[in-house]
Amino acid sequence: MTENKHLADMLEPLKVALRLEQEGKRFFADAAATVNGKAAKQTFEFLAAEEDKHIRRIEELYQALEESDGLEALDTEDSDAESRFIAFNDRMAELRNEIKPTISDIEAYKTALKFENGAEDFYAEQVAKSHNPKIKKFYTWLIHEESMHAKVLKSCLRFAEDPASWFQERGKSS
């Protein structure tokens, strides 16, 4: 009974994580379909695809834990989120003359940012609760991913609200 409880304690947060990622994907897909600006559409399509990746990874870990009665957790590679963020900003800069954000785009960015921050907080709680180093690393990987998403959204929001300062700030970091 104790072993089953231990396994359930490991799997339950993954079920919540899976729901969070699925909700995020739905939100981003819906936002991509409804925003007006090209950059906003591409941003939300990018984030929806990112959520697909997270969903697959959560399902893989869940399955490995379930099949091994909680004894085998998959190894998680280090996150490459920072390099993907830089590449994303490079693509945004290339769209400079095609980007005309609207108020609805800005509101969508703000709403998405709240969602990403909530997911990041949940994953941080799971890192603190877990005793398994591989599971801690997995949740840490998810935190890096969600943090990158938040950086993407903040960057888009800054660009939408003040493109001149976005380019000025970007020039300083290059």
Order of alpha helices (4+ residues) and beta strands (2+ residues): alpha-alpha-alpha-alpha-alpha-alpha
